[in-house]
Amino acid sequence: MDNKLIVSPSPHVHGKTSTRRLMLDVLIALLPAFAVTIFVYGTPAFIVTAVSVASCVLFESLIQRFLLKGRSTVDDMSAVLTGVLLAFNLPSSIPLWLVVLGALVAIGIGKMSFGGIGRNPFNPALVGRVFLLLSFPVAMTTFPSPAPDAMSGATPLTFAKEALKSGQSVSSLMDGVSYTDMLFGLKAGSLGEIAALALLVGFVYLLCRKVITWHIPVAILATIAVFTGVLHLSNPEHYMSPIYQILNGGAILGAVYMATDYVTSPMSKKGMIIYGVGIGLITVFIRVWGAYPEGISFAILIMNAVVPLIDKYVKPAKFGAVKPAKR
Amino acid sequence: MTKTFRRGGIHPPDNKLSAKTPIEVMPLPDTVTVPLSQHIGAPSTPIVVKGDKVLAGQLIATTSGFVSANIHSPVSGTVTAIDNIPDAGGMRRPMITIKVEGDEWAESIDRSPELKTGCSLQSSEIVEKIAAAGIVGMGGATFPTQVKLSVPAGKTAEFLIINGVECEPYLTSDHRVMLEKGEELIEGIRILARALGVKQSFIGIENNKRDTQEHLQGLLAGATDIKVVPLKVKYPQGGEKQLIDAVTGRQVPSGGLPIDVGAVVQNVGTAFAVYEAVQKNKPLVERVVTVTGKKLRKPSNLLVRIGTPINSLIEYCGGLPEDAGKVIGGGPMMGRAMSNTNAPVTKGTSGILIMPGDESLRPAAASCIRCGKCVSVCPMGLQPYMLYKLASRNLFANMELFSAQDCIECGSCSYTCPAALPLLDYIRLGKAEVMKIMRARKA
């Protein structure tokens, strides 16, 4: 008998997908937005991203080695992605020690305290961002002006919220505002959220590579558009238009890149729609009636908490789940 | 729109290396070892003893139950032993060893190559002939064909579906039979349809075999009783439930059989064997086997006598490549890796696949990242990640609630898992336990 032969159960072939490959694809999808942000904010944006990525990778490998005492998972690229996404949620003017602190919270508390990749209930990058936002609100909401003639300091969402609160009408504050600038990224905001169009290019790449499906991003953006659209139609002078709402803030970054995080989103298509609609609704509630101008980070984290429940009750349609036909 | 099954599925590289290689008759070996259990069901009972002279096509073992099959000598010669011999997996099983002497066939068998069309036998007579010839499902499941043709009381067959999908990568034996034995195949289909009393038959063929679709459509020009149904390429379309769904749009209910939706499915090889059994009186003693692999010198489609040692097929195709890591009986998705290549070809051997060493080991497993890809590729609409988790914690009773028993073991989940988790290994284990629980409840 030939004993050199390998025997294992079927299947005997494996597809080309790996965790590393998927993470790399998301990083590639984020490249256009990264290019825009470097163009708009220059070197500081690059430094914030580099520090964030380096800190995330370092913290993950240190915790893995000295606390969890397990095999290093750094080569799966997930820490790199968390680093990029965290940076994309920060202003380019943020002090670098806050970036390091945010990375520690994101990786240390958001990811590794649950056991590492695949086990964390909340999106690690958002855990880091929300921690910084609540603890250092000024540093987190001060943005350098992107271009001399663009809106200064405040993000479009903050600007609109303040203006509406002080009694201005939508048409007066929309005076001189350019949707094209918003689409291409000439506005104030965190690193990754400004370049709406570039983010959408990355979305198309992710769809083509089958890294994600359309369900979560479309459910979120459609919900935001429909909800704010209804409000806008009911009182055009008091509620911003849905285009303004979609193009500004973290709507696209959140819908395409944060909410679709595999670990913290539902497994079934139906579940993804429910999750996406939930995120869209909460986002609009916070933006329109809440204390904050932007709410998608909170919305995603809240819906992250609901994912186990969604996965328990929303199962895919089973093949053959029909009553035997009487014949 | 081209038809396919409703949900899930994957697209593994098809690697049909031998698709253009015509069927070649393999020379007779010196001895054959014929297993008494080549089918699902009770092993057959030998009716020869050591020292008996037998002719090719002579009955040497008979059915020993309702679900069982006759076995005929594939060669002429002398029975030298009836004892336990290791099979491809290394398990000792009863086999009849026959030393080959010449090539004398039993007189009743018509070995002329002429096509014989037209069958006026009654349904029951056809089924009897098929049972006598020892025909089993030749796609790999090896369910005795006469049992599948006996429609239970209260059910009616509306369609006969011929499985020409061959969705397993590498395998090409059905493809070659459809191309080279098209007329015989069509006659076999008509005989099966007559036995079942159905008016409409379909041949499901994927679009990676356009040559075959066109060839059979040409042969069927003007006929309406048999239709070639082109199907989108997608694994596991050859699964019985998936094929019925793709062709008719009907779903076999969970726990049910094809006949519950009026369908009977037969494989291409089986339909060809039925032609030979009914029109030529020839029992099932040989079959077409694809011998293939990226490093194999001569990937081939061989017409081989049952009982021929597998390593002699490999030798015939250029010998085992030096870096061979795995030898698989069947295709790479659902085939079985073998430890013993001295084992014989059986009625269910559709292919021998040799994988190079570097492709034989599985990638290292990592953590589940909950990507949900296993859920979206599962053709049965199950949640493989959940079944895996439950099985790894021995929560078998919960696995029934997640329908582990519906798993068809196609392997799409394991194939697609980016963390390379052995999902199907665990689901298989759990499925066996769930079946035990279900049986215990019935008893």
Contacts between the chains, C-beta under 8 A, distances in Angstrom:
chain1	res1	chain2	res2	distance
A	1	B	86	7.1
A	1	B	90	7.0
A	1	B	339	6.7
A	1	B	340	5.1
A	1	B	342	6.9
A	2	B	339	7.7
A	2	B	340	7.4
A	2	B	341	5.9
A	3	B	339	7.5
A	5	B	324	7.5
A	5	B	325	7.3
A	5	B	326	6.2
A	5	B	327	5.8
A	5	B	337	7.3
A	5	B	338	7.0
A	5	B	339	5.7
A	5	B	341	7.6
A	6	B	325	5.1
A	6	B	326	4.8
A	6	B	337	6.7
A	6	B	357	7.9
A	6	B	360	4.6
A	6	B	361	6.7
A	7	B	89	7.9
A	7	B	326	7.5
A	7	B	337	4.4
A	7	B	338	7.2
A	7	B	339	5.1
A	8	B	326	7.8
A	8	B	337	5.8
A	8	B	362	6.6
A	9	B	337	7.7
A	9	B	422	7.8
A	9	B	424	7.0
A	9	B	425	5.4
A	9	B	428	7.0
A	10	B	332	7.6
A	10	B	333	6.3
A	10	B	334	5.2
A	10	B	335	6.0
A	10	B	336	6.9
A	10	B	337	7.7
A	10	B	409	7.6
A	10	B	411	5.4
A	10	B	424	7.2
A	11	B	332	6.5
A	11	B	333	4.7
A	11	B	334	7.1
A	11	B	411	3.3
A	11	B	414	5.4
A	11	B	415	5.2
A	11	B	424	6.8
A	12	B	326	6.4
A	12	B	328	5.8
A	12	B	332	4.4
A	12	B	333	7.5
A	12	B	335	6.8
A	12	B	337	6.6
A	12	B	353	7.9
A	12	B	355	6.3
A	12	B	360	7.5
A	13	B	12	5.9
A	13	B	169	7.0
A	13	B	332	4.5
A	13	B	333	6.9
A	13	B	359	7.4
A	13	B	415	6.5
A	14	B	362	6.6
A	14	B	363	5.7
A	14	B	414	7.3
A	14	B	415	6.0
A	14	B	417	8.0
A	14	B	420	6.2
A	15	B	10	7.0
A	15	B	12	7.1
A	15	B	415	5.1
A	15	B	416	5.2
A	17	B	373	7.2
A	17	B	416	6.5
A	17	B	417	7.9
A	17	B	418	4.4
A	18	B	363	7.2
A	18	B	418	5.1
A	18	B	419	7.9
A	18	B	420	7.2
A	19	B	366	5.9
A	19	B	369	5.6
A	19	B	418	4.9
A	19	B	419	5.8
A	21	B	418	7.1
A	22	B	369	7.8
A	22	B	371	7.0
A	22	B	418	5.6
A	73	B	366	7.4
A	73	B	367	7.5
A	76	B	366	6.7
A	78	B	369	7.8
A	116	B	367	6.8
A	117	B	366	7.8
A	117	B	367	5.3
A	117	B	369	6.2
A	118	B	367	4.0
A	118	B	368	5.0
A	118	B	369	4.8
A	118	B	370	6.2
A	118	B	419	7.7
A	119	B	367	7.3
A	213	B	376	7.6
A	262	B	369	4.9
A	262	B	370	5.2
A	262	B	371	4.2
A	262	B	372	7.0
A	263	B	369	5.7
A	263	B	370	5.0
A	264	B	370	7.9
A	265	B	370	7.7
A	266	B	372	7.5
A	267	B	370	6.3
A	267	B	372	3.9
A	267	B	375	5.0
A	267	B	383	6.7
A	267	B	385	6.8
A	268	B	372	7.0
A	268	B	375	5.9
A	268	B	383	7.7
A	269	B	376	7.3
A	315	B	383	6.6
A	316	B	7	7.8
A	316	B	375	5.8
A	316	B	378	7.6
A	316	B	381	4.8
A	316	B	382	7.7
A	316	B	383	6.8
A	317	B	7	7.1
A	317	B	381	5.4
A	318	B	254	6.8
A	318	B	380	6.8
A	318	B	381	4.0
A	318	B	382	7.0
A	318	B	403	6.1
A	318	B	406	7.0
A	319	B	6	7.2
A	319	B	7	6.4
A	319	B	8	8.0
A	319	B	241	6.8
A	319	B	245	7.6
A	319	B	251	6.2
A	319	B	254	7.7
A	319	B	379	6.5
A	319	B	380	4.6
A	319	B	381	4.7
A	319	B	406	7.3
A	320	B	241	6.7
A	320	B	251	5.0
A	320	B	252	5.6
A	320	B	253	5.1
A	320	B	254	4.1
A	320	B	255	7.9
A	320	B	256	7.0
A	320	B	380	7.3
A	320	B	406	6.7
A	321	B	253	7.9
A	321	B	254	6.1
A	321	B	381	7.3
A	322	B	251	5.5
A	322	B	253	5.2
A	322	B	254	8.0
A	323	B	253	6.9
A	324	B	253	4.6
A	324	B	256	5.5
A	324	B	260	5.4
A	325	B	253	7.7
A	325	B	260	6.6
A	325	B	261	6.6
A	327	B	155	6.9
A	327	B	156	6.6
A	327	B	262	7.0
